[in-house]
């Protein structure tokens, strides 16, 4: 009865979510950029787009766009995890990164690799 009567809050649109780990897929290849942000996701995506327009040499998104002549599928951006601390951001970014990731890949310690392999077998990316 309670479930039928109680109202659930409207979900927050992904563009307005904060403290997330996100994945931006490449439109031309199977690679993706995985990154954390504490700000709104739409703000961070706009910063990536601006880095490409300004030709920012420190941006990995720009470097991939120039080096490989690829574009990003901005509308395909997905939230892969949520975290509120920097330590959690770093761990989850490494967890969701792979050899197909554009960002600087940080290897997890050996005992996490088995868990990640088992997790990706159950839930492919």
OpenMM code with the backbone's topology and positions (N, CA, C; nanometers):
from openmm import Vec3, app, unit

residues = "UNK UNK UNK UNK UNK UNK UNK UNK UNK UNK UNK UNK UNK UNK UNK UNK UNK UNK UNK UNK UNK UNK UNK UNK UNK UNK UNK UNK UNK UNK UNK UNK UNK UNK UNK UNK UNK UNK UNK UNK UNK UNK UNK UNK UNK UNK UNK UNK UNK UNK UNK UNK UNK UNK UNK UNK UNK UNK UNK UNK UNK UNK UNK UNK UNK UNK UNK UNK UNK UNK UNK UNK UNK UNK UNK UNK UNK UNK UNK UNK UNK UNK UNK UNK UNK UNK UNK UNK UNK UNK UNK UNK UNK UNK UNK UNK UNK UNK UNK UNK UNK UNK UNK UNK UNK UNK UNK UNK UNK UNK UNK UNK UNK UNK UNK UNK UNK UNK UNK UNK UNK UNK UNK UNK UNK".split()
positions = [
    Vec3(0.0829, -0.1184, 0.0000),
    Vec3(0.0000, 0.0000, 0.0000),
    Vec3(0.0879, 0.1256, 0.0000),
    Vec3(0.1935, 0.1234, 0.0823),
    Vec3(0.2816, 0.2396, 0.0898),
    Vec3(0.3468, 0.2686, -0.0454),
    Vec3(0.3887, 0.1623, -0.1163),
    Vec3(0.4533, 0.1802, -0.2461),
    Vec3(0.3577, 0.2413, -0.3483),
    Vec3(0.2313, 0.2079, -0.3378),
    Vec3(0.1328, 0.2607, -0.4324),
    Vec3(0.1002, 0.4067, -0.4038),
    Vec3(0.1084, 0.4468, -0.2773),
    Vec3(0.0697, 0.5824, -0.2388),
    Vec3(0.1867, 0.6802, -0.2436),
    Vec3(0.3041, 0.6366, -0.2020),
    Vec3(0.4180, 0.7288, -0.1924),
    Vec3(0.4647, 0.7737, -0.3303),
    Vec3(0.5118, 0.8955, -0.3342),
    Vec3(0.5623, 0.9520, -0.4590),
    Vec3(0.7141, 0.9412, -0.4613),
    Vec3(0.7644, 0.9057, -0.5746),
    Vec3(0.9080, 0.8982, -0.5928),
    Vec3(0.9526, 1.0289, -0.6581),
    Vec3(1.0642, 1.0801, -0.6121),
    Vec3(1.1167, 1.2031, -0.6716),
    Vec3(1.1509, 1.1789, -0.8183),
    Vec3(1.1359, 1.2836, -0.8970),
    Vec3(1.1759, 1.2733, -1.0368),
    Vec3(1.3268, 1.2527, -1.0424),
    Vec3(1.3736, 1.1642, -1.1305),
    Vec3(1.5183, 1.1446, -1.1411),
    Vec3(1.5859, 1.2700, -1.1960),
    Vec3(1.7059, 1.2942, -1.1491),
    Vec3(1.7834, 1.4097, -1.1959),
    Vec3(1.8380, 1.3753, -1.3344),
    Vec3(1.8154, 1.4613, -1.4348),
    Vec3(1.8710, 1.4339, -1.5682),
    Vec3(2.0227, 1.4205, -1.5602),
    Vec3(2.0790, 1.3336, -1.6440),
    Vec3(2.2233, 1.3067, -1.6343),
    Vec3(2.3072, 1.4328, -1.6513),
    Vec3(2.2614, 1.5277, -1.7328),
    Vec3(2.3382, 1.6500, -1.7555),
    Vec3(2.3496, 1.7352, -1.6299),
    Vec3(2.2568, 1.7202, -1.5375),
    Vec3(2.2561, 1.8020, -1.4163),
    Vec3(2.3138, 1.7283, -1.2954),
    Vec3(2.3563, 1.6048, -1.3133),
    Vec3(2.4128, 1.5289, -1.2022),
    Vec3(2.5529, 1.5794, -1.1691),
    Vec3(2.5871, 1.5718, -1.0414),
    Vec3(2.7199, 1.6115, -0.9950),
    Vec3(2.7877, 1.4917, -0.9302),
    Vec3(2.9192, 1.5027, -0.9089),
    Vec3(2.9982, 1.3959, -0.8457),
    Vec3(2.9812, 1.2634, -0.9185),
    Vec3(3.0091, 1.2649, -1.0481),
    Vec3(2.9919, 1.1449, -1.1292),
    Vec3(3.1206, 1.1076, -1.2013),
    Vec3(3.1277, 0.9818, -1.2406),
    Vec3(3.2299, 0.9323, -1.3315),
    Vec3(3.1555, 0.9120, -1.4630),
    Vec3(3.2063, 0.9678, -1.5715),
    Vec3(3.1331, 0.9647, -1.6979),
    Vec3(3.2191, 0.9053, -1.8086),
    Vec3(3.1532, 0.8578, -1.9135),
    Vec3(3.2215, 0.8011, -2.0300),
    Vec3(3.1682, 0.8713, -2.1546),
    Vec3(3.2606, 0.9280, -2.2345),
    Vec3(3.2245, 0.9904, -2.3617),
    Vec3(3.2775, 0.8993, -2.4724),
    Vec3(3.1900, 0.8381, -2.5508),
    Vec3(3.2374, 0.7474, -2.6560),
    Vec3(3.2907, 0.8227, -2.7776),
    Vec3(3.3858, 0.7623, -2.8431),
    Vec3(3.4383, 0.8144, -2.9688),
    Vec3(3.3396, 0.7744, -3.0784),
    Vec3(3.3101, 0.8659, -3.1687),
    Vec3(3.2134, 0.8371, -3.2752),
    Vec3(3.2732, 0.7493, -3.3845),
    Vec3(3.4065, 0.7416, -3.3932),
    Vec3(3.4712, 0.6704, -3.5026),
    Vec3(3.5378, 0.5394, -3.4625),
    Vec3(3.5400, 0.5090, -3.3341),
    Vec3(3.6173, 0.3936, -3.2891),
    Vec3(3.5548, 0.3418, -3.1606),
    Vec3(3.6035, 0.2303, -3.1099),
    Vec3(3.5460, 0.1714, -2.9887),
    Vec3(3.6042, 0.2291, -2.8605),
    Vec3(3.6888, 0.3286, -2.8701),
    Vec3(3.7484, 0.3863, -2.7499),
    Vec3(3.6552, 0.4902, -2.6877),
    Vec3(3.6884, 0.5303, -2.5655),
    Vec3(3.6073, 0.6295, -2.4945),
    Vec3(3.6953, 0.7034, -2.3946),
    Vec3(3.6518, 0.8221, -2.3592),
    Vec3(3.7174, 0.8988, -2.2535),
    Vec3(3.6383, 0.8773, -2.1259),
    Vec3(3.7057, 0.8408, -2.0182),
    Vec3(3.6418, 0.8223, -1.8878),
    Vec3(3.7005, 0.9255, -1.7937),
    Vec3(3.6141, 0.9996, -1.7252),
    Vec3(3.6642, 1.1025, -1.6356),
    Vec3(3.5688, 1.1320, -1.5220),
    Vec3(3.6206, 1.1886, -1.4136),
    Vec3(3.5361, 1.2271, -1.3006),
    Vec3(3.5081, 1.3771, -1.3022),
    Vec3(3.4000, 1.4168, -1.2422),
    Vec3(3.3739, 1.5586, -1.2202),
    Vec3(3.2912, 1.5755, -1.0942),
    Vec3(3.3206, 1.6806, -1.0217),
    Vec3(3.2418, 1.7148, -0.9040),
    Vec3(3.1348, 1.8168, -0.9385),
    Vec3(3.1477, 1.8731, -1.0582),
    Vec3(3.0506, 1.9732, -1.1029),
    Vec3(2.9420, 1.9072, -1.1866),
    Vec3(2.8513, 1.9872, -1.2397),
    Vec3(2.7465, 1.9320, -1.3246),
    Vec3(2.8094, 1.8729, -1.4502),
    Vec3(2.7557, 1.7608, -1.4940),
    Vec3(2.8114, 1.6912, -1.6096),
    Vec3(2.8077, 1.7787, -1.7342),
    Vec3(2.7004, 1.8534, -1.7546),
    Vec3(2.6921, 1.9379, -1.8741),
    Vec3(2.8014, 2.0449, -1.8745),
    Vec3(2.8397, 2.0936, -1.7577),
    Vec3(2.9480, 2.1918, -1.7486),
    Vec3(3.0790, 2.1290, -1.7948),
    Vec3(3.1062, 2.0079, -1.7491),
    Vec3(3.2311, 1.9398, -1.7849),
    Vec3(3.2353, 1.9061, -1.9335),
    Vec3(3.1233, 1.8631, -1.9892),
    Vec3(3.1181, 1.8323, -2.1323),
    Vec3(3.1429, 1.9588, -2.2138),
    Vec3(3.0838, 2.0692, -2.1717),
    Vec3(3.1074, 2.1964, -2.2416),
    Vec3(3.2540, 2.2372, -2.2346),
    Vec3(3.3209, 2.2072, -2.1236),
    Vec3(3.4645, 2.2364, -2.1128),
    Vec3(3.5449, 2.1518, -2.2111),
    Vec3(3.5065, 2.0254, -2.2285),
    Vec3(3.5746, 1.9407, -2.3272),
    Vec3(3.5550, 1.9965, -2.4682),
    Vec3(3.4338, 2.0375, -2.5003),
    Vec3(3.4057, 2.0946, -2.6325),
    Vec3(3.4864, 2.2229, -2.6534),
    Vec3(3.4941, 2.3057, -2.5501),
    Vec3(3.5708, 2.4298, -2.5574),
    Vec3(3.7196, 2.4008, -2.5775),
    Vec3(3.7709, 2.2974, -2.5113),
    Vec3(3.9121, 2.2600, -2.5265),
    Vec3(3.9424, 2.2218, -2.6711),
    Vec3(3.8483, 2.1563, -2.7365),
    Vec3(3.8678, 2.1201, -2.8774),
    Vec3(3.8657, 2.2451, -2.9647),
    Vec3(3.7700, 2.3342, -2.9401),
    Vec3(3.7620, 2.4576, -3.0198),
    Vec3(3.8856, 2.5452, -2.9998),
    Vec3(3.9372, 2.5499, -2.8772),
    Vec3(4.0550, 2.6330, -2.8468),
    Vec3(4.1865, 2.5632, -2.8788),
    Vec3(4.1761, 2.4350, -2.9153),
    Vec3(4.2946, 2.3551, -2.9478),
    Vec3(4.3897, 2.3488, -2.8278),
    Vec3(4.3346, 2.3145, -2.7136),
    Vec3(4.4094, 2.3082, -2.5877),
    Vec3(4.5036, 2.1877, -2.5880),
    Vec3(4.6349, 2.2097, -2.5891),
    Vec3(4.7293, 2.0976, -2.5960),
    Vec3(4.7305, 2.0096, -2.4704),
    Vec3(4.6762, 2.0577, -2.3597),
    Vec3(4.6732, 1.9779, -2.2369),
    Vec3(4.5501, 1.8875, -2.2284),
    Vec3(4.4585, 1.9026, -2.3204),
    Vec3(4.3352, 1.8245, -2.3182),
    Vec3(4.3540, 1.6910, -2.3902),
    Vec3(4.3247, 1.5817, -2.3215),
    Vec3(4.3342, 1.4499, -2.3841),
    Vec3(4.2250, 1.4298, -2.4883),
    Vec3(4.1110, 1.4930, -2.4672),
    Vec3(4.0018, 1.4846, -2.5645),
    Vec3(4.0452, 1.5529, -2.6945),
    Vec3(4.1049, 1.6708, -2.6833),
    Vec3(4.1549, 1.7408, -2.8024),
    Vec3(4.2661, 1.6600, -2.8694),
    Vec3(4.3577, 1.6058, -2.7906),
    Vec3(4.4690, 1.5283, -2.8464),
    Vec3(4.4169, 1.4097, -2.9270),
    Vec3(4.3165, 1.3408, -2.8760),
    Vec3(4.2598, 1.2269, -2.9492),
    Vec3(4.1917, 1.2752, -3.0772),
    Vec3(4.1188, 1.3850, -3.0679),
    Vec3(4.0485, 1.4378, -3.1853),
    Vec3(4.1474, 1.4750, -3.2958),
    Vec3(4.2613, 1.5317, -3.2589),
    Vec3(4.3607, 1.5741, -3.3583),
    Vec3(4.4444, 1.4563, -3.4071),
    Vec3(4.4984, 1.3770, -3.3146),
    Vec3(4.5878, 1.2667, -3.3512),
    Vec3(4.5193, 1.1630, -3.4393),
    Vec3(4.3949, 1.1327, -3.4081),
    Vec3(4.3243, 1.0256, -3.4791),
    Vec3(4.2208, 1.0774, -3.5780),
    Vec3(4.2036, 1.2091, -3.5845),
    Vec3(4.1009, 1.2707, -3.6702),
    Vec3(3.9636, 1.2111, -3.6401),
    Vec3(3.9348, 1.1947, -3.5122),
    Vec3(3.8071, 1.1385, -3.4679),
    Vec3(3.7214, 1.2460, -3.4040),
    Vec3(3.5933, 1.2166, -3.3948),
    Vec3(3.4988, 1.3044, -3.3260),
    Vec3(3.4404, 1.2277, -3.2088),
    Vec3(3.3820, 1.2996, -3.1162),
    Vec3(3.3187, 1.2366, -3.0010),
    Vec3(3.1678, 1.2367, -3.0162),
    Vec3(3.1055, 1.1348, -2.9606),
    Vec3(2.9605, 1.1226, -2.9613),
    Vec3(2.9103, 1.1825, -2.8301),
    Vec3(2.9001, 1.3162, -2.8261),
    Vec3(2.8661, 1.3873, -2.7028),
    Vec3(2.7317, 1.3423, -2.6472),
    Vec3(2.6339, 1.3203, -2.7348),
    Vec3(2.5013, 1.2800, -2.6877),
    Vec3(2.5019, 1.1380, -2.6313),
    Vec3(2.6071, 1.0633, -2.6581),
    Vec3(2.6193, 0.9270, -2.6058),
    Vec3(2.6892, 0.9210, -2.4709),
    Vec3(2.7183, 1.0362, -2.4124),
    Vec3(2.7842, 1.0395, -2.2819),
    Vec3(2.6970, 0.9708, -2.1786),
    Vec3(2.7593, 0.8865, -2.0981),
    Vec3(2.6834, 0.8155, -1.9952),
    Vec3(2.7512, 0.8283, -1.8596),
    Vec3(2.6706, 0.8271, -1.7566),
    Vec3(2.7210, 0.8268, -1.6195),
    Vec3(2.7441, 0.6810, -1.5832),
    Vec3(2.8685, 0.6456, -1.5480),
    Vec3(2.8996, 0.5066, -1.5158),
    Vec3(2.9077, 0.4821, -1.3656),
    Vec3(2.9244, 0.5892, -1.2869),
    Vec3(2.9309, 0.5735, -1.1413),
    Vec3(2.9138, 0.7098, -1.0754),
    Vec3(2.8869, 0.7057, -0.9464),
    Vec3(2.8764, 0.8285, -0.8674),
    Vec3(2.9695, 0.8155, -0.7476),
    Vec3(3.0364, 0.9259, -0.7131),
    Vec3(3.1284, 0.9258, -0.5999),
    Vec3(3.1394, 1.0671, -0.5454),
    Vec3(3.1568, 1.0777, -0.4148),
    Vec3(3.1611, 1.2113, -0.3551),
    Vec3(3.2986, 1.2500, -0.3013),
    Vec3(3.3952, 1.1597, -0.3040),
    Vec3(3.5295, 1.1938, -0.2562),
    Vec3(3.6310, 1.1780, -0.3695),
    Vec3(3.7427, 1.2479, -0.3578),
    Vec3(3.8466, 1.2381, -0.4609),
    Vec3(3.9027, 1.0972, -0.4705),
    Vec3(3.9193, 1.0312, -0.3577),
    Vec3(3.9715, 0.8948, -0.3583),
    Vec3(3.8760, 0.8020, -0.4332),
    Vec3(3.7478, 0.8170, -0.4104),
    Vec3(3.6488, 0.7356, -0.4814),
    Vec3(3.6481, 0.7699, -0.6298),
    Vec3(3.6632, 0.8989, -0.6642),
    Vec3(3.6706, 0.9402, -0.8052),
    Vec3(3.7861, 0.8686, -0.8739),
    Vec3(3.9036, 0.8717, -0.8121),
    Vec3(4.0222, 0.8114, -0.8725),
    Vec3(4.0067, 0.6610, -0.8886),
    Vec3(3.9550, 0.5953, -0.7858),
    Vec3(3.9375, 0.4507, -0.7937),
    Vec3(3.8372, 0.4141, -0.9030),
    Vec3(3.7220, 0.4810, -0.9045),
    Vec3(3.6182, 0.4469, -1.0021),
    Vec3(3.6598, 0.4825, -1.1446),
    Vec3(3.7380, 0.5878, -1.1608),
    Vec3(3.7903, 0.6199, -1.2939),
    Vec3(3.8817, 0.5073, -1.3417),
    Vec3(3.9687, 0.4586, -1.2544),
    Vec3(4.0565, 0.3470, -1.2905),
    Vec3(3.9754, 0.2200, -1.3154),
    Vec3(3.8720, 0.1981, -1.2353),
    Vec3(3.7880, 0.0785, -1.2485),
    Vec3(3.7183, 0.0759, -1.3848),
    Vec3(3.6683, 0.1902, -1.4286),
    Vec3(3.5920, 0.1961, -1.5533),
    Vec3(3.6790, 0.2248, -1.6754),
    Vec3(3.8076, 0.2511, -1.6551),
    Vec3(3.8999, 0.2708, -1.7670),
    Vec3(3.9496, 0.1355, -1.8145),
    Vec3(3.9897, 0.1306, -1.9386),
    Vec3(4.0457, 0.0071, -1.9936),
    Vec3(4.1546, 0.0451, -2.0927),
    Vec3(4.2058, -0.0533, -2.1627),
    Vec3(4.3082, -0.0240, -2.2626),
    Vec3(4.2493, 0.0534, -2.3800),
    Vec3(4.1168, 0.0533, -2.3945),
    Vec3(4.0504, 0.1312, -2.4994),
    Vec3(4.0162, 0.2724, -2.4544),
    Vec3(4.0573, 0.3092, -2.3357),
    Vec3(4.0274, 0.4429, -2.2846),
    Vec3(4.1282, 0.5432, -2.3384),
    Vec3(4.0793, 0.6625, -2.3645),
    Vec3(4.1640, 0.7694, -2.4173),
    Vec3(4.2453, 0.8330, -2.3053),
    Vec3(4.1878, 0.8399, -2.1862),
    Vec3(4.2560, 0.9065, -2.0757),
    Vec3(4.3784, 0.8271, -2.0314),
    Vec3(4.4621, 0.8922, -1.9537),
    Vec3(4.5809, 0.8248, -1.9010),
    Vec3(4.5342, 0.7107, -1.8126),
    Vec3(4.5677, 0.5905, -1.8538),
    Vec3(4.5175, 0.4726, -1.7836),
    Vec3(4.5999, 0.4467, -1.6582),
    Vec3(4.5316, 0.4342, -1.5469),
    Vec3(4.5957, 0.4010, -1.4201),
    Vec3(4.5596, 0.2569, -1.3888),
    Vec3(4.6602, 0.1723, -1.3755),
    Vec3(4.6328, 0.0323, -1.3452),
    Vec3(4.5894, 0.0164, -1.2010),
    Vec3(4.4939, -0.0723, -1.1824),
    Vec3(4.4514, -0.1080, -1.0476),
    Vec3(4.5496, -0.2087, -0.9907),
    Vec3(4.5505, -0.2214, -0.8604),
    Vec3(4.6351, -0.3220, -0.7980),
    Vec3(4.5857, -0.4604, -0.8386),
    Vec3(4.6738, -0.5584, -0.8298),
    Vec3(4.6462, -0.6924, -0.8812),
    Vec3(4.5189, -0.7545, -0.8239),
    Vec3(4.4919, -0.7336, -0.6951),
    Vec3(4.3749, -0.7990, -0.6365),
    Vec3(4.2433, -0.7417, -0.6888),
    Vec3(4.2453, -0.6236, -0.7503),
    Vec3(4.1234, -0.5677, -0.8091),
    Vec3(4.0995, -0.6200, -0.9505),
    Vec3(4.2056, -0.6632, -1.0178),
    Vec3(4.1921, -0.7061, -1.1573),
    Vec3(4.0998, -0.8267, -1.1709),
    Vec3(4.1101, -0.9218, -1.0793),
    Vec3(4.0210, -1.0379, -1.0832),
    Vec3(3.8764, -0.9983, -1.0606),
    Vec3(3.8551, -0.9057, -0.9680),
    Vec3(3.7186, -0.8583, -0.9429),
    Vec3(3.6621, -0.7869, -1.0648),
    Vec3(3.7444, -0.7034, -1.1280),
    Vec3(3.6963, -0.6307, -1.2457),
    Vec3(3.6681, -0.7274, -1.3601),
    Vec3(3.7530, -0.8277, -1.3780),
    Vec3(3.7298, -0.9258, -1.4842),
    Vec3(3.5984, -0.9995, -1.4608),
    Vec3(3.5738, -1.0379, -1.3370),
    Vec3(3.4489, -1.1070, -1.3047),
    Vec3(3.3292, -1.0141, -1.3238),
    Vec3(3.3446, -0.8898, -1.2869),
    Vec3(3.2368, -0.7919, -1.3000),
    Vec3(3.2036, -0.7652, -1.4465),
    Vec3(3.3051, -0.7536, -1.5318),
    Vec3(3.2790, -0.7271, -1.6735),
    Vec3(3.2239, -0.8502, -1.7438),
    Vec3(3.2532, -0.9707, -1.6919),
    Vec3(3.1911, -1.0907, -1.7480),
    Vec3(3.0413, -1.0906, -1.7214),
    Vec3(3.0034, -1.0439, -1.6027),
    Vec3(2.8619, -1.0401, -1.5664),
    Vec3(2.7894, -0.9230, -1.6307),
    Vec3(2.8577, -0.8080, -1.6398),
    Vec3(2.7971, -0.6849, -1.6931),
    Vec3(2.8910, -0.6237, -1.7960),
    Vec3(2.8837, -0.6645, -1.9230),
    Vec3(2.9733, -0.6070, -2.0237),
    Vec3(2.9511, -0.4571, -2.0385),
    Vec3(3.0579, -0.3805, -2.0709),
    Vec3(3.0456, -0.2342, -2.0818),
    Vec3(2.9568, -0.1909, -2.1953),
] * unit.nanometer
topology = app.Topology()
chain = topology.addChain("A")
for resn in residues:
    res = topology.addResidue(resn, chain)
    for name in ("N", "CA", "C"):
        topology.addAtom(name, app.Element.getBySymbol(name[0]), res)
